[in-house]
């Protein structure tokens, strides 16, 4: 069963979300808070799997809390649950798993939980395979075949800047195109199987040849500025490997 924590300064909103989560019988609500200060301490101690986070908190922003949660040793999956749709881009830049609008819809809540369950399954399979994974160089003139809607597109591997998991879809970003595909990030990683690509976050795989800058971030984490000016986060799990590879 998933452990969830709710952060919202409106008691009625917290109660409604808690009710919907408990109805799924997939979630245990281990805590709730109305402000960032209380939330940080309680989330650290309760170590939830999920944090449902409002954007507009009293005299503060849920985006700020999300940034701080990314530095935790046990980083929970972040789901923004808010009445405001204009912050969606910022939310996904903070690696939010989902963005749910108020008033809450039970079907939408269940979709989010299904997405998280799928991601957990993929992560477990990836962890099991990790000890035997080997990076094998590929020809830099090679291509990767991906299914985009009902078309098979051949993407030049050297042109790939990063591959990420965004809103439940895998996105392949090149200098002039963006492909949203149904295959998982793990599947694409195995297809690439190249020394030019490395995992820097549970949701991102980057082409090291397209890294133009490394920016320090919270608690020994980093952001990578890519050649197309996009920003990719590096989680603490992968910092050591990145430093060894780039020599800093």
BALOBA-1460 file (C-alpha; in Angstrom, 3 decimals):
// residues 248
<rec num="1" residu="x" x="0.000" y="0.000" z="0.000"/>
<rec num="2" residu="x" x="1.241" y="3.474" z="-0.906"/>
<rec num="3" residu="x" x="1.892" y="6.001" z="1.865"/>
<rec num="4" residu="x" x="0.671" y="9.528" z="1.082"/>
<rec num="5" residu="x" x="1.096" y="12.950" z="2.677"/>
<rec num="6" residu="x" x="-1.172" y="15.927" z="1.899"/>
<rec num="7" residu="x" x="-0.074" y="19.577" z="2.005"/>
<rec num="8" residu="x" x="-2.887" y="22.110" z="1.629"/>
<rec num="9" residu="x" x="-3.857" y="25.158" z="3.674"/>
<rec num="10" residu="x" x="-7.577" y="24.472" z="3.150"/>
<rec num="11" residu="x" x="-8.922" y="21.884" z="5.655"/>
<rec num="12" residu="x" x="-11.905" y="21.026" z="3.451"/>
<rec num="13" residu="x" x="-9.654" y="20.346" z="0.481"/>
<rec num="14" residu="x" x="-7.440" y="18.093" z="2.598"/>
<rec num="15" residu="x" x="-10.470" y="16.187" z="3.863"/>
<rec num="16" residu="x" x="-11.879" y="15.719" z="0.362"/>
<rec num="17" residu="x" x="-8.588" y="14.461" z="-1.060"/>
<rec num="18" residu="x" x="-8.036" y="12.152" z="1.910"/>
<rec num="19" residu="x" x="-11.520" y="10.695" z="1.435"/>
<rec num="20" residu="x" x="-10.926" y="10.008" z="-2.263"/>
<rec num="21" residu="x" x="-7.528" y="8.451" z="-1.621"/>
<rec num="22" residu="x" x="-8.851" y="6.145" z="1.099"/>
<rec num="23" residu="x" x="-11.695" y="5.045" z="-1.183"/>
<rec num="24" residu="x" x="-9.160" y="3.587" z="-3.625"/>
<rec num="25" residu="x" x="-7.945" y="1.170" z="-0.914"/>
<rec num="26" residu="x" x="-4.458" y="1.637" z="-2.400"/>
<rec num="27" residu="x" x="-3.303" y="4.477" z="-0.176"/>
<rec num="28" residu="x" x="-2.629" y="5.086" z="3.493"/>
<rec num="29" residu="x" x="-2.600" y="8.802" z="4.383"/>
<rec num="30" residu="x" x="0.257" y="9.070" z="6.882"/>
<rec num="31" residu="x" x="0.046" y="12.807" z="7.516"/>
<rec num="32" residu="x" x="-1.093" y="16.249" z="6.456"/>
<rec num="33" residu="x" x="0.066" y="19.829" z="6.897"/>
<rec num="34" residu="x" x="-1.056" y="23.334" z="5.986"/>
<rec num="35" residu="x" x="2.347" y="25.036" z="5.734"/>
<rec num="36" residu="x" x="5.843" y="24.299" z="4.467"/>
<rec num="37" residu="x" x="7.516" y="24.390" z="7.874"/>
<rec num="38" residu="x" x="5.282" y="21.682" z="9.331"/>
<rec num="39" residu="x" x="5.315" y="19.657" z="6.121"/>
<rec num="40" residu="x" x="9.113" y="19.390" z="5.901"/>
<rec num="41" residu="x" x="9.543" y="17.890" z="9.364"/>
<rec num="42" residu="x" x="6.571" y="15.544" z="9.061"/>
<rec num="43" residu="x" x="7.481" y="14.331" z="5.565"/>
<rec num="44" residu="x" x="11.043" y="13.653" z="6.652"/>
<rec num="45" residu="x" x="9.873" y="11.568" z="9.613"/>
<rec num="46" residu="x" x="6.993" y="9.728" z="7.912"/>
<rec num="47" residu="x" x="8.856" y="9.047" z="4.614"/>
<rec num="48" residu="x" x="5.750" y="8.890" z="2.386"/>
<rec num="49" residu="x" x="5.812" y="7.466" z="-1.118"/>
<rec num="50" residu="x" x="3.623" y="10.306" z="-2.426"/>
<rec num="51" residu="x" x="3.118" y="13.954" z="-1.536"/>
<rec num="52" residu="x" x="-0.032" y="15.696" z="-2.779"/>
<rec num="53" residu="x" x="0.923" y="19.353" z="-2.794"/>
<rec num="54" residu="x" x="-1.115" y="22.516" z="-3.310"/>
<rec num="55" residu="x" x="0.564" y="25.390" z="-5.184"/>
<rec num="56" residu="x" x="-0.899" y="28.390" z="-3.359"/>
<rec num="57" residu="x" x="-0.231" y="27.964" z="0.350"/>
<rec num="58" residu="x" x="-0.826" y="30.724" z="2.889"/>
<rec num="59" residu="x" x="1.994" y="33.237" z="2.389"/>
<rec num="60" residu="x" x="4.109" y="30.637" z="0.587"/>
<rec num="61" residu="x" x="4.372" y="28.445" z="-2.519"/>
<rec num="62" residu="x" x="4.147" y="24.693" z="-2.889"/>
<rec num="63" residu="x" x="6.740" y="24.964" z="-5.667"/>
<rec num="64" residu="x" x="9.274" y="26.009" z="-3.038"/>
<rec num="65" residu="x" x="8.460" y="22.956" z="-0.933"/>
<rec num="66" residu="x" x="8.788" y="20.687" z="-3.987"/>
<rec num="67" residu="x" x="12.310" y="21.996" z="-4.617"/>
<rec num="68" residu="x" x="13.301" y="21.134" z="-1.064"/>
<rec num="69" residu="x" x="11.770" y="17.662" z="-1.243"/>
<rec num="70" residu="x" x="14.016" y="16.842" z="-4.196"/>
<rec num="71" residu="x" x="17.014" y="17.014" z="-1.861"/>
<rec num="72" residu="x" x="15.658" y="14.370" z="0.552"/>
<rec num="73" residu="x" x="17.440" y="11.022" z="0.724"/>
<rec num="74" residu="x" x="14.012" y="9.416" z="0.320"/>
<rec num="75" residu="x" x="12.432" y="11.609" z="-2.346"/>
<rec num="76" residu="x" x="8.670" y="11.099" z="-2.530"/>
<rec num="77" residu="x" x="6.742" y="11.275" z="-5.779"/>
<rec num="78" residu="x" x="5.220" y="14.753" z="-6.026"/>
<rec num="79" residu="x" x="1.680" y="15.278" z="-7.277"/>
<rec num="80" residu="x" x="0.488" y="18.873" z="-7.445"/>
<rec num="81" residu="x" x="-3.178" y="19.176" z="-6.463"/>
<rec num="82" residu="x" x="-4.289" y="22.739" z="-7.050"/>
<rec num="83" residu="x" x="-6.959" y="25.063" z="-8.402"/>
<rec num="84" residu="x" x="-4.451" y="26.838" z="-10.664"/>
<rec num="85" residu="x" x="-3.453" y="25.455" z="-14.069"/>
<rec num="86" residu="x" x="-0.872" y="28.109" z="-14.967"/>
<rec num="87" residu="x" x="1.910" y="26.496" z="-12.915"/>
<rec num="88" residu="x" x="1.937" y="23.164" z="-14.761"/>
<rec num="89" residu="x" x="5.193" y="23.834" z="-16.644"/>
<rec num="90" residu="x" x="7.033" y="24.827" z="-13.455"/>
<rec num="91" residu="x" x="5.621" y="21.779" z="-11.711"/>
<rec num="92" residu="x" x="6.939" y="19.344" z="-14.297"/>
<rec num="93" residu="x" x="10.316" y="21.081" z="-14.321"/>
<rec num="94" residu="x" x="10.411" y="19.988" z="-10.671"/>
<rec num="95" residu="x" x="9.777" y="16.396" z="-11.827"/>
<rec num="96" residu="x" x="6.213" y="16.237" z="-10.601"/>
<rec num="97" residu="x" x="4.564" y="12.924" z="-11.393"/>
<rec num="98" residu="x" x="1.193" y="14.510" z="-12.069"/>
<rec num="99" residu="x" x="-0.807" y="17.755" z="-11.874"/>
<rec num="100" residu="x" x="-4.392" y="17.460" z="-10.641"/>
<rec num="101" residu="x" x="-6.863" y="20.331" z="-10.703"/>
<rec num="102" residu="x" x="-9.503" y="21.128" z="-8.108"/>
<rec num="103" residu="x" x="-12.308" y="20.270" z="-7.662"/>
<rec num="104" residu="x" x="-10.966" y="16.739" z="-7.333"/>
<rec num="105" residu="x" x="-12.341" y="13.978" z="-9.507"/>
<rec num="106" residu="x" x="-12.189" y="10.424" z="-8.188"/>
<rec num="107" residu="x" x="-11.448" y="8.943" z="-11.611"/>
<rec num="108" residu="x" x="-8.566" y="11.382" z="-12.074"/>
<rec num="109" residu="x" x="-7.132" y="10.391" z="-8.683"/>
<rec num="110" residu="x" x="-7.249" y="6.726" z="-9.663"/>
<rec num="111" residu="x" x="-5.466" y="7.486" z="-12.954"/>
<rec num="112" residu="x" x="-2.651" y="9.125" z="-11.011"/>
<rec num="113" residu="x" x="-2.290" y="6.130" z="-8.709"/>
<rec num="114" residu="x" x="-2.242" y="3.769" z="-11.693"/>
<rec num="115" residu="x" x="0.538" y="5.844" z="-13.267"/>
<rec num="116" residu="x" x="2.590" y="5.711" z="-10.076"/>
<rec num="117" residu="x" x="2.111" y="1.960" z="-9.766"/>
<rec num="118" residu="x" x="3.337" y="1.478" z="-13.354"/>
<rec num="119" residu="x" x="6.384" y="3.643" z="-12.676"/>
<rec num="120" residu="x" x="7.206" y="1.665" z="-9.535"/>
<rec num="121" residu="x" x="7.016" y="-1.598" z="-11.459"/>
<rec num="122" residu="x" x="9.379" y="-0.258" z="-14.116"/>
<rec num="123" residu="x" x="11.764" y="1.007" z="-11.433"/>
<rec num="124" residu="x" x="11.841" y="-2.371" z="-9.701"/>
<rec num="125" residu="x" x="12.605" y="-4.163" z="-12.959"/>
<rec num="126" residu="x" x="15.327" y="-1.642" z="-13.719"/>
<rec num="127" residu="x" x="16.900" y="-2.079" z="-10.274"/>
<rec num="128" residu="x" x="16.894" y="-5.846" z="-10.671"/>
<rec num="129" residu="x" x="18.632" y="-5.579" z="-14.019"/>
<rec num="130" residu="x" x="21.130" y="-2.892" z="-12.969"/>
<rec num="131" residu="x" x="23.928" y="-5.193" z="-11.661"/>
<rec num="132" residu="x" x="24.284" y="-6.866" z="-15.058"/>
<rec num="133" residu="x" x="23.862" y="-3.788" z="-17.251"/>
<rec num="134" residu="x" x="26.799" y="-2.953" z="-19.489"/>
<rec num="135" residu="x" x="27.437" y="0.171" z="-21.552"/>
<rec num="136" residu="x" x="28.415" y="-0.825" z="-25.075"/>
<rec num="137" residu="x" x="29.552" y="1.839" z="-27.563"/>
<rec num="138" residu="x" x="27.375" y="2.266" z="-30.658"/>
<rec num="139" residu="x" x="28.092" y="3.751" z="-34.061"/>
<rec num="140" residu="x" x="27.526" y="7.488" z="-33.918"/>
<rec num="141" residu="x" x="25.853" y="7.332" z="-37.317"/>
<rec num="142" residu="x" x="23.196" y="4.974" z="-35.944"/>
<rec num="143" residu="x" x="19.478" y="5.578" z="-35.596"/>
<rec num="144" residu="x" x="16.843" y="4.453" z="-33.135"/>
<rec num="145" residu="x" x="13.374" y="3.409" z="-34.277"/>
<rec num="146" residu="x" x="10.523" y="4.738" z="-32.118"/>
<rec num="147" residu="x" x="6.759" y="4.540" z="-32.472"/>
<rec num="148" residu="x" x="5.174" y="8.007" z="-32.577"/>
<rec num="149" residu="x" x="1.382" y="7.686" z="-32.667"/>
<rec num="150" residu="x" x="0.973" y="5.246" z="-35.587"/>
<rec num="151" residu="x" x="4.268" y="6.041" z="-37.302"/>
<rec num="152" residu="x" x="7.714" y="4.537" z="-36.913"/>
<rec num="153" residu="x" x="10.248" y="7.361" z="-36.787"/>
<rec num="154" residu="x" x="14.000" y="6.860" z="-37.165"/>
<rec num="155" residu="x" x="15.825" y="9.298" z="-34.901"/>
<rec num="156" residu="x" x="19.530" y="10.061" z="-35.329"/>
<rec num="157" residu="x" x="21.082" y="8.972" z="-32.043"/>
<rec num="158" residu="x" x="23.772" y="11.703" z="-31.912"/>
<rec num="159" residu="x" x="21.021" y="14.346" z="-32.239"/>
<rec num="160" residu="x" x="19.247" y="13.166" z="-29.081"/>
<rec num="161" residu="x" x="19.793" y="15.685" z="-26.276"/>
<rec num="162" residu="x" x="17.904" y="13.865" z="-23.556"/>
<rec num="163" residu="x" x="15.180" y="11.327" z="-22.958"/>
<rec num="164" residu="x" x="12.738" y="12.036" z="-20.133"/>
<rec num="165" residu="x" x="9.566" y="10.791" z="-18.522"/>
<rec num="166" residu="x" x="7.001" y="13.615" z="-18.487"/>
<rec num="167" residu="x" x="3.293" y="13.342" z="-17.657"/>
<rec num="168" residu="x" x="3.367" y="9.574" z="-18.050"/>
<rec num="169" residu="x" x="4.924" y="9.751" z="-21.521"/>
<rec num="170" residu="x" x="8.502" y="9.202" z="-22.592"/>
<rec num="171" residu="x" x="9.863" y="12.235" z="-24.449"/>
<rec num="172" residu="x" x="12.857" y="12.128" z="-26.795"/>
<rec num="173" residu="x" x="14.253" y="15.636" z="-27.286"/>
<rec num="174" residu="x" x="16.509" y="16.505" z="-30.205"/>
<rec num="175" residu="x" x="17.775" y="19.890" z="-31.322"/>
<rec num="176" residu="x" x="14.774" y="20.549" z="-33.554"/>
<rec num="177" residu="x" x="12.141" y="17.981" z="-32.572"/>
<rec num="178" residu="x" x="10.374" y="16.392" z="-29.628"/>
<rec num="179" residu="x" x="8.881" y="12.909" z="-29.829"/>
<rec num="180" residu="x" x="6.319" y="11.619" z="-27.317"/>
<rec num="181" residu="x" x="6.280" y="7.847" z="-27.359"/>
<rec num="182" residu="x" x="4.605" y="5.001" z="-25.507"/>
<rec num="183" residu="x" x="7.763" y="3.048" z="-24.678"/>
<rec num="184" residu="x" x="9.194" y="3.381" z="-21.175"/>
<rec num="185" residu="x" x="12.376" y="5.266" z="-20.339"/>
<rec num="186" residu="x" x="14.020" y="1.967" z="-19.379"/>
<rec num="187" residu="x" x="13.197" y="0.448" z="-22.773"/>
<rec num="188" residu="x" x="14.719" y="3.393" z="-24.638"/>
<rec num="189" residu="x" x="17.792" y="3.278" z="-22.388"/>
<rec num="190" residu="x" x="18.340" y="-0.364" z="-23.348"/>
<rec num="191" residu="x" x="17.869" y="0.427" z="-27.034"/>
<rec num="192" residu="x" x="20.441" y="3.219" z="-26.920"/>
<rec num="193" residu="x" x="22.891" y="1.110" z="-24.891"/>
<rec num="194" residu="x" x="25.595" y="3.694" z="-25.529"/>
<rec num="195" residu="x" x="28.492" y="5.172" z="-23.590"/>
<rec num="196" residu="x" x="27.285" y="8.588" z="-24.768"/>
<rec num="197" residu="x" x="24.139" y="8.323" z="-22.654"/>
<rec num="198" residu="x" x="23.850" y="8.169" z="-18.898"/>
<rec num="199" residu="x" x="21.043" y="8.153" z="-16.369"/>
<rec num="200" residu="x" x="21.128" y="11.286" z="-14.192"/>
<rec num="201" residu="x" x="17.702" y="11.009" z="-12.575"/>
<rec num="202" residu="x" x="14.937" y="8.432" z="-12.277"/>
<rec num="203" residu="x" x="13.113" y="10.423" z="-14.979"/>
<rec num="204" residu="x" x="15.996" y="11.518" z="-17.233"/>
<rec num="205" residu="x" x="18.664" y="10.060" z="-19.487"/>
<rec num="206" residu="x" x="21.065" y="12.547" z="-21.112"/>
<rec num="207" residu="x" x="23.486" y="12.583" z="-24.015"/>
<rec num="208" residu="x" x="26.722" y="13.714" z="-22.356"/>
<rec num="209" residu="x" x="27.869" y="15.269" z="-25.651"/>
<rec num="210" residu="x" x="25.030" y="17.792" z="-25.319"/>
<rec num="211" residu="x" x="25.839" y="18.965" z="-21.795"/>
<rec num="212" residu="x" x="26.982" y="22.575" z="-21.985"/>
<rec num="213" residu="x" x="26.960" y="23.526" z="-18.288"/>
<rec num="214" residu="x" x="26.631" y="21.968" z="-14.832"/>
<rec num="215" residu="x" x="24.930" y="24.190" z="-12.237"/>
<rec num="216" residu="x" x="25.035" y="23.409" z="-8.479"/>
<rec num="217" residu="x" x="21.587" y="23.004" z="-6.936"/>
<rec num="218" residu="x" x="20.166" y="22.045" z="-3.515"/>
<rec num="219" residu="x" x="22.101" y="19.765" z="-1.127"/>
<rec num="220" residu="x" x="24.831" y="18.553" z="-3.481"/>
<rec num="221" residu="x" x="22.501" y="18.045" z="-6.445"/>
<rec num="222" residu="x" x="22.942" y="19.675" z="-9.854"/>
<rec num="223" residu="x" x="21.087" y="20.903" z="-12.917"/>
<rec num="224" residu="x" x="22.471" y="20.224" z="-16.375"/>
<rec num="225" residu="x" x="22.087" y="22.948" z="-18.988"/>
<rec num="226" residu="x" x="21.903" y="21.229" z="-22.355"/>
<rec num="227" residu="x" x="22.884" y="22.589" z="-25.750"/>
<rec num="228" residu="x" x="19.258" y="23.495" z="-26.519"/>
<rec num="229" residu="x" x="19.118" y="25.516" z="-23.237"/>
<rec num="230" residu="x" x="16.836" y="22.960" z="-21.577"/>
<rec num="231" residu="x" x="17.473" y="22.118" z="-17.926"/>
<rec num="232" residu="x" x="17.779" y="18.533" z="-16.651"/>
<rec num="233" residu="x" x="18.036" y="17.703" z="-12.923"/>
<rec num="234" residu="x" x="20.685" y="15.379" z="-11.484"/>
<rec num="235" residu="x" x="19.555" y="13.488" z="-8.388"/>
<rec num="236" residu="x" x="21.993" y="12.652" z="-5.585"/>
<rec num="237" residu="x" x="21.992" y="8.998" z="-6.620"/>
<rec num="238" residu="x" x="23.841" y="9.812" z="-9.845"/>
<rec num="239" residu="x" x="26.047" y="12.734" z="-8.764"/>
<rec num="240" residu="x" x="29.142" y="10.617" z="-8.062"/>
<rec num="241" residu="x" x="29.013" y="8.904" z="-11.457"/>
<rec num="242" residu="x" x="28.509" y="12.248" z="-13.215"/>
<rec num="243" residu="x" x="31.494" y="13.785" z="-11.434"/>
<rec num="244" residu="x" x="33.694" y="10.844" z="-12.338"/>
<rec num="245" residu="x" x="32.613" y="10.974" z="-15.964"/>
<rec num="246" residu="x" x="33.039" y="14.728" z="-16.407"/>
<rec num="247" residu="x" x="35.995" y="15.110" z="-14.051"/>
<rec num="248" residu="x" x="34.842" y="17.784" z="-11.630"/>
